[in-house]
Amino acid sequence: VKWNRITEHVISDDGTLVAFRTEPWTGDPTVTLYDGNALMKASFSCATGINITPDSRFLIFTIKTPEDKVKELKLKKTKKDDMPPDMLGIYNIREGATDTVARLKSYKVPSKWTGWIAWQTEPVKEKSTATKDTTCDGKENDKKPTTESAENGYTLFIRNLSSGQTATV
């Protein structure tokens, strides 16, 4: 018999949905969503950090790398920067569809403005290339393009959950 413990829970503002995370003593957590009639709506493996939007239309969560994969990479002495990043999961409860965003750094769901989510992602690691730009007048431009970092800032993505449109700042 595997014993699980409930380590996180959330109830929708209107009381019609309950989501909770269960964790075994060893292994990956699972987030499960139930409606007000105790019927299971969805279940997500390796999920944590759950939120239900104020309008009870979306379940938002973080998807972690499976524990077995993390152990395997650690045994191979993989650097922390080379470990697989988290993903953002956006589950549309009415449609039963999940959208994911790769390389999640952080996310926020506003507590009063319904239908919006904001997140930042880890920058894509690019291999250095030794190319020089030339300007219109033929002079070489030695300036490197600004990259996303803690010093320069990260791109902010803002999505209207109703329309699905995403803006970047």
Buried (B, 14 or more C-beta within 10 A) or exposed (E): EEEEEEEBEBBBEEEBBBBBBBBEEEBBBBBBBBBEEEEEBBEBEBBBBBBBBBBBBBBBBBBBBBBEBBEEBEEEEEEEEEEBEBBBBBBBBEEEEBEEBEBBBBBBBEEEEBBBBBBBBBBEEEEEEEEEEEEEEEEEEEEEEEEBEEEEEBEEBBBEBEEEEEEEE
